């Protein structure tokens, strides 16, 4: 059973930083594209950042310049460094592993809450 386990969420003041981690197990991590999504209350889940197996990154316009996604294939872990957080970043953040060649190989973590509040 593939597992994606997020950690690093919490409560932070506006302007602060958090670093999310997602540890993957029971999959060949290096061949998967890895993504971070988020879902705020009453809103649809949205893609925040992605990193391909070739380490090409992409970001939503709302986080570009503030968030950085990275991966460590030796540790089977993907990270999301979040800086200059604002209240609009409050959401549950989900890790996603997606195999480009096999669409059915798509896995999700359980999510980690990020709350930005003064």
VONU-402837 format. One record per atom (N, C-alpha, C): residue number from 1; residue in one letter; atom name; x negated, y negated, z. Coordinates in Angstrom, 2 decimals. Layout:
! residues N
   k r  a      c1      c2      c3
 NUM a CA       X       Y       Z
...
END
This chain:
! residues 118
   k r  a      c1      c2      c3
   1 x  N   -0.85    1.20    0.00
   1 x CA    0.00    0.00    0.00
   1 x  C   -0.88   -1.25    0.00
   2 x  N   -0.70   -2.07   -1.04
   2 x CA   -1.46   -3.32   -1.12
   2 x  C   -1.02   -4.26    0.00
   3 x  N   -1.99   -4.92    0.61
   3 x CA   -1.67   -5.89    1.65
   3 x  C   -2.37   -7.20    1.37
   4 x  N   -1.63   -8.28    1.53
   4 x CA   -2.17   -9.62    1.49
   4 x  C   -1.80  -10.28    2.81
   5 x  N   -2.79  -10.70    3.56
   5 x CA   -2.54  -11.24    4.89
   5 x  C   -3.09  -12.66    4.96
   6 x  N   -2.15  -13.61    5.08
   6 x CA   -2.54  -15.02    5.18
   6 x  C   -2.83  -15.40    6.62
   7 x  N   -3.68  -16.37    6.79
   7 x CA   -3.97  -16.92    8.11
   7 x  C   -4.44  -18.36    7.94
   8 x  N   -4.46  -19.10    9.06
   8 x CA   -4.98  -20.45    9.05
   8 x  C   -3.95  -21.55    9.09
   9 x  N   -2.68  -21.17    9.02
   9 x CA   -1.64  -22.18    9.10
   9 x  C   -1.52  -22.76   10.50
  10 x  N   -0.70  -23.80   10.63
  10 x CA   -0.50  -24.41   11.93
  10 x  C    0.05  -25.81   11.82
  11 x  N   -0.03  -26.51   12.92
  11 x CA    0.44  -27.89   13.00
  11 x  C   -0.74  -28.84   12.89
  12 x  N   -0.62  -29.82   12.03
  12 x CA   -1.70  -30.79   11.83
  12 x  C   -1.09  -32.17   11.62
  13 x  N   -1.82  -33.19   12.02
  13 x CA   -1.34  -34.56   11.85
  13 x  C   -1.57  -35.02   10.41
  14 x  N   -0.77  -35.97    9.96
  14 x CA   -1.00  -36.53    8.62
  14 x  C   -2.44  -37.01    8.48
  15 x  N   -3.02  -36.71    7.33
  15 x CA   -4.41  -37.04    7.09
  15 x  C   -5.38  -35.96    7.49
  16 x  N   -4.89  -34.95    8.17
  16 x CA   -5.75  -33.87    8.64
  16 x  C   -6.01  -32.81    7.59
  17 x  N   -6.72  -31.78    8.02
  17 x CA   -7.12  -30.70    7.12
  17 x  C   -6.81  -29.34    7.73
  18 x  N   -6.59  -28.39    6.86
  18 x CA   -6.46  -26.99    7.23
  18 x  C   -7.10  -26.15    6.15
  19 x  N   -7.55  -24.96    6.55
  19 x CA   -8.07  -24.00    5.59
  19 x  C   -7.30  -22.70    5.74
  20 x  N   -6.60  -22.33    4.67
  20 x CA   -5.88  -21.07    4.66
  20 x  C   -6.76  -19.97    4.07
  21 x  N   -6.57  -18.79    4.59
  21 x CA   -7.27  -17.62    4.07
  21 x  C   -6.25  -16.54    3.73
  22 x  N   -6.57  -15.74    2.75
  22 x CA   -5.73  -14.60    2.38
  22 x  C   -6.65  -13.41    2.13
  23 x  N   -6.55  -12.45    3.01
  23 x CA   -7.38  -11.25    2.91
  23 x  C   -6.58  -10.15    2.23
  24 x  N   -7.15   -9.61    1.18
  24 x CA   -6.48   -8.57    0.40
  24 x  C   -7.10   -7.21    0.69
  25 x  N   -6.26   -6.20    0.66
  25 x CA   -6.75   -4.84    0.85
  25 x  C   -5.99   -3.90   -0.06
  26 x  N   -6.64   -2.79   -0.37
  26 x CA   -6.05   -1.73   -1.20
  26 x  C   -5.73   -2.19   -2.61
  27 x  N   -6.55   -3.09   -3.14
  27 x CA   -6.47   -3.44   -4.55
  27 x  C   -7.87   -3.84   -5.02
  28 x  N   -8.09   -3.76   -6.32
  28 x CA   -9.37   -4.17   -6.87
  28 x  C   -9.33   -5.68   -7.03
  29 x  N   -9.72   -6.36   -5.98
  29 x CA   -9.50   -7.79   -5.85
  29 x  C  -10.08   -8.58   -7.03
  30 x  N  -11.23   -8.20   -7.49
  30 x CA  -11.93   -9.00   -8.49
  30 x  C  -11.22   -9.08   -9.83
  31 x  N  -10.28   -8.18  -10.10
  31 x CA   -9.61   -8.21  -11.41
  31 x  C   -8.28   -8.93  -11.36
  32 x  N   -7.93   -9.45  -10.20
  32 x CA   -6.67  -10.15  -10.05
  32 x  C   -6.86  -11.66  -10.08
  33 x  N   -5.91  -12.33  -10.73
  33 x CA   -5.76  -13.77  -10.54
  33 x  C   -5.09  -13.97   -9.17
  34 x  N   -5.57  -14.97   -8.44
  34 x CA   -5.03  -15.23   -7.12
  34 x  C   -4.40  -16.62   -7.09
  35 x  N   -3.26  -16.69   -6.42
  35 x CA   -2.51  -17.95   -6.39
  35 x  C   -2.03  -18.26   -4.97
  36 x  N   -1.86  -19.53   -4.73
  36 x CA   -1.17  -20.00   -3.53
  36 x  C    0.12  -20.70   -3.97
  37 x  N    1.21  -20.26   -3.39
  37 x CA    2.50  -20.90   -3.58
  37 x  C    2.94  -21.48   -2.24
  38 x  N    3.93  -22.34   -2.31
  38 x CA    4.54  -22.82   -1.07
  38 x  C    6.04  -23.01   -1.27
  39 x  N    6.74  -22.93   -0.16
  39 x CA    8.18  -23.14   -0.20
  39 x  C    8.58  -23.96    1.02
  40 x  N    9.10  -25.14    0.74
  40 x CA    9.61  -26.02    1.79
  40 x  C   11.08  -25.72    2.01
  41 x  N   11.61  -26.05    3.18
  41 x CA   13.03  -25.80    3.46
  41 x  C   13.93  -26.43    2.41
  42 x  N   14.84  -25.63    1.88
  42 x CA   15.78  -26.15    0.90
  42 x  C   15.23  -26.34   -0.49
  43 x  N   13.99  -25.93   -0.70
  43 x CA   13.36  -26.10   -2.02
  43 x  C   12.93  -24.76   -2.58
  44 x  N   12.71  -24.74   -3.89
  44 x CA   12.23  -23.54   -4.53
  44 x  C   10.73  -23.35   -4.27
  45 x  N   10.33  -22.10   -4.37
  45 x CA    8.90  -21.81   -4.23
  45 x  C    8.16  -22.41   -5.42
  46 x  N    7.03  -23.06   -5.15
  46 x CA    6.27  -23.69   -6.22
  46 x  C    4.81  -23.27   -6.16
  47 x  N    4.20  -23.22   -7.34
  47 x CA    2.77  -22.90   -7.43
  47 x  C    1.96  -24.12   -6.99
  48 x  N    1.05  -23.90   -6.08
  48 x CA    0.20  -24.96   -5.57
  48 x  C   -1.17  -24.94   -6.25
  49 x  N   -1.76  -23.75   -6.30
  49 x CA   -3.11  -23.63   -6.86
  49 x  C   -3.33  -22.19   -7.29
  50 x  N   -4.16  -22.03   -8.29
  50 x CA   -4.50  -20.69   -8.77
  50 x  C   -5.96  -20.61   -9.14
  51 x  N   -6.48  -19.40   -9.06
  51 x CA   -7.86  -19.15   -9.47
  51 x  C   -7.88  -17.81  -10.20
  52 x  N   -8.39  -17.84  -11.41
  52 x CA   -8.41  -16.62  -12.20
  52 x  C   -9.55  -15.70  -11.74
  53 x  N   -9.57  -14.50  -12.33
  53 x CA  -10.66  -13.58  -11.99
  53 x  C  -12.00  -14.13  -12.47
  54 x  N  -11.95  -15.06  -13.43
  54 x CA  -13.17  -15.71  -13.91
  54 x  C  -13.46  -17.00  -13.14
  55 x  N  -12.70  -17.21  -12.05
  55 x CA  -12.89  -18.36  -11.17
  55 x  C  -12.53  -19.69  -11.82
  56 x  N  -11.64  -19.65  -12.78
  56 x CA  -11.09  -20.88  -13.34
  56 x  C   -9.92  -21.31  -12.47
  57 x  N   -9.91  -22.57  -12.08
  57 x CA   -8.91  -23.04  -11.14
  57 x  C   -7.89  -23.96  -11.80
  58 x  N   -6.71  -24.01  -11.21
  58 x CA   -5.70  -24.96  -11.63
  58 x  C   -4.90  -25.38  -10.41
  59 x  N   -4.36  -26.59  -10.48
  59 x CA   -3.65  -27.17   -9.34
  59 x  C   -2.39  -27.88   -9.80
  60 x  N   -1.42  -27.92   -8.91
  60 x CA   -0.25  -28.74   -9.18
  60 x  C   -0.67  -30.20   -9.05
  61 x  N    0.06  -31.06   -9.72
  61 x CA   -0.27  -32.48   -9.68
  61 x  C   -0.18  -33.03   -8.26
  62 x  N    0.70  -32.46   -7.46
  62 x CA    0.93  -32.99   -6.12
  62 x  C   -0.24  -32.74   -5.17
  63 x  N   -1.11  -31.79   -5.50
  63 x CA   -2.22  -31.48   -4.59
  63 x  C   -3.58  -31.70   -5.23
  64 x  N   -3.59  -32.02   -6.49
  64 x CA   -4.86  -32.19   -7.20
  64 x  C   -5.70  -33.27   -6.52
  65 x  N   -6.95  -32.95   -6.29
  65 x CA   -7.84  -33.90   -5.63
  65 x  C   -7.84  -33.79   -4.11
  66 x  N   -6.87  -33.05   -3.57
  66 x CA   -6.80  -32.89   -2.11
  66 x  C   -7.03  -31.44   -1.68
  67 x  N   -6.59  -30.51   -2.50
  67 x CA   -6.70  -29.09   -2.18
  67 x  C   -7.77  -28.45   -3.07
  68 x  N   -8.43  -27.44   -2.51
  68 x CA   -9.42  -26.68   -3.27
  68 x  C   -9.21  -25.19   -3.03
  69 x  N   -9.05  -24.46   -4.13
  69 x CA   -8.91  -23.01   -4.03
  69 x  C  -10.25  -22.38   -4.37
  70 x  N  -10.58  -21.31   -3.66
  70 x CA  -11.82  -20.59   -3.93
  70 x  C  -11.60  -19.13   -3.60
  71 x  N  -12.53  -18.29   -4.05
  71 x CA  -12.41  -16.87   -3.78
  71 x  C  -13.78  -16.30   -3.47
  72 x  N  -13.77  -15.27   -2.67
  72 x CA  -14.99  -14.52   -2.34
  72 x  C  -14.68  -13.06   -2.64
  73 x  N  -15.13  -12.60   -3.77
  73 x CA  -14.82  -11.23   -4.18
  73 x  C  -15.48  -10.19   -3.28
  74 x  N  -16.59  -10.56   -2.67
  74 x CA  -17.25   -9.62   -1.76
  74 x  C  -16.42   -9.39   -0.50
  75 x  N  -15.63  -10.39   -0.14
  75 x CA  -14.80  -10.29    1.06
  75 x  C  -13.33  -10.05    0.75
  76 x  N  -13.01   -9.91   -0.56
  76 x CA  -11.61   -9.72   -0.97
  76 x  C  -10.70  -10.80   -0.38
  77 x  N  -11.17  -12.03   -0.42
  77 x CA  -10.46  -13.12    0.23
  77 x  C  -10.37  -14.34   -0.69
  78 x  N   -9.22  -14.98   -0.66
  78 x CA   -9.03  -16.25   -1.34
  78 x  C   -8.72  -17.31   -0.30
  79 x  N   -9.20  -18.51   -0.55
  79 x CA   -9.06  -19.60    0.40
  79 x  C   -8.33  -20.78   -0.23
  80 x  N   -7.73  -21.58    0.62
  80 x CA   -7.15  -22.85    0.18
  80 x  C   -7.54  -23.90    1.21
  81 x  N   -8.48  -24.75    0.82
  81 x CA   -8.89  -25.87    1.67
  81 x  C   -7.94  -27.02    1.38
  82 x  N   -7.28  -27.51    2.41
  82 x CA   -6.28  -28.56    2.26
  82 x  C   -6.73  -29.78    3.05
  83 x  N   -6.97  -30.86    2.34
  83 x CA   -7.39  -32.11    2.96
  83 x  C   -6.35  -33.19    2.73
  84 x  N   -6.45  -34.24    3.50
  84 x CA   -5.53  -35.39    3.37
  84 x  C   -4.08  -34.93    3.35
  85 x  N   -3.74  -34.08    4.28
  85 x CA   -2.39  -33.53    4.32
  85 x  C   -1.37  -34.61    4.64
  86 x  N   -0.21  -34.49    4.05
  86 x CA    0.90  -35.38    4.36
  86 x  C    2.15  -34.56    4.65
  87 x  N    3.18  -35.24    5.11
  87 x CA    4.38  -34.52    5.58
  87 x  C    5.03  -33.72    4.45
  88 x  N    4.83  -34.16    3.21
  88 x CA    5.40  -33.43    2.07
  88 x  C    4.71  -32.10    1.82
  89 x  N    3.59  -31.86    2.47
  89 x CA    2.90  -30.59    2.34
  89 x  C    3.45  -29.54    3.30
  90 x  N    4.35  -29.93    4.16
  90 x CA    4.95  -28.99    5.11
  90 x  C    5.73  -27.91    4.36
  91 x  N    5.38  -26.67    4.61
  91 x CA    6.00  -25.55    3.90
  91 x  C    5.42  -24.25    4.43
  92 x  N    6.04  -23.16    4.01
  92 x CA    5.43  -21.85    4.19
  92 x  C    4.56  -21.60    2.95
  93 x  N    3.32  -21.24    3.19
  93 x CA    2.37  -21.00    2.10
  93 x  C    2.19  -19.49    1.91
  94 x  N    2.29  -19.08    0.66
  94 x CA    2.23  -17.66    0.31
  94 x  C    1.04  -17.39   -0.61
  95 x  N    0.40  -16.30   -0.36
  95 x CA   -0.67  -15.81   -1.22
  95 x  C   -0.07  -14.83   -2.23
  96 x  N   -0.55  -14.91   -3.45
  96 x CA   -0.06  -14.03   -4.52
  96 x  C   -1.23  -13.46   -5.30
  97 x  N   -1.17  -12.18   -5.57
  97 x CA   -2.15  -11.52   -6.43
  97 x  C   -1.44  -11.07   -7.70
  98 x  N   -1.97  -11.47   -8.84
  98 x CA   -1.30  -11.18  -10.11
  98 x  C   -2.30  -10.59  -11.09
  99 x  N   -1.93   -9.43  -11.64
  99 x CA   -2.78   -8.79  -12.64
  99 x  C   -2.32   -9.23  -14.02
 100 x  N   -3.16   -9.89  -14.75
 100 x CA   -2.77  -10.47  -16.04
 100 x  C   -2.32   -9.41  -17.03
 101 x  N   -2.96   -8.25  -17.03
 101 x CA   -2.67   -7.23  -18.04
 101 x  C   -1.44   -6.39  -17.68
 102 x  N   -1.14   -6.29  -16.41
 102 x CA   -0.03   -5.46  -15.95
 102 x  C    0.88   -6.29  -15.06
 103 x  N    1.94   -6.82  -15.64
 103 x CA    2.81   -7.76  -14.92
 103 x  C    3.44   -7.16  -13.68
 104 x  N    3.61   -5.85  -13.67
 104 x CA    4.23   -5.22  -12.50
 104 x  C    3.30   -5.22  -11.29
 105 x  N    2.04   -5.43  -11.54
 105 x CA    1.07   -5.51  -10.43
 105 x  C    1.04   -6.94   -9.93
 106 x  N    2.01   -7.27   -9.11
 106 x CA    2.20   -8.62   -8.59
 106 x  C    2.56   -8.49   -7.12
 107 x  N    1.71   -9.02   -6.25
 107 x CA    1.87   -8.79   -4.83
 107 x  C    1.88  -10.11   -4.07
 108 x  N    2.59  -10.06   -2.92
 108 x CA    2.78  -11.27   -2.11
 108 x  C    2.42  -11.00   -0.65
 109 x  N    1.92  -12.02    0.00
 109 x CA    1.74  -11.97    1.43
 109 x  C    3.02  -12.37    2.14
 110 x  N    2.95  -12.35    3.45
 110 x CA    4.14  -12.64    4.25
 110 x  C    4.33  -14.14    4.49
 111 x  N    3.32  -14.92    4.20
 111 x CA    3.41  -16.38    4.34
 111 x  C    2.85  -16.88    5.66
 112 x  N    2.39  -18.12    5.63
 112 x CA    1.91  -18.78    6.84
 112 x  C    2.46  -20.20    6.86
 113 x  N    2.93  -20.61    8.01
 113 x CA    3.59  -21.92    8.12
 113 x  C    2.55  -23.03    8.27
 114 x  N    2.72  -24.06    7.48
 114 x CA    1.93  -25.28    7.61
 114 x  C    2.90  -26.42    7.91
 115 x  N    2.68  -27.09    9.01
 115 x CA    3.53  -28.20    9.41
 115 x  C    2.66  -29.43    9.59
 116 x  N    2.99  -30.47    8.84
 116 x CA    2.27  -31.74    8.94
 116 x  C    3.20  -32.74    9.62
 117 x  N    2.82  -33.16   10.80
 117 x CA    3.69  -34.04   11.58
 117 x  C    2.86  -34.79   12.61
 118 x  N    3.31  -36.01   12.88
 118 x CA    2.65  -36.80   13.92
 118 x  C    3.34  -36.59   15.26
END
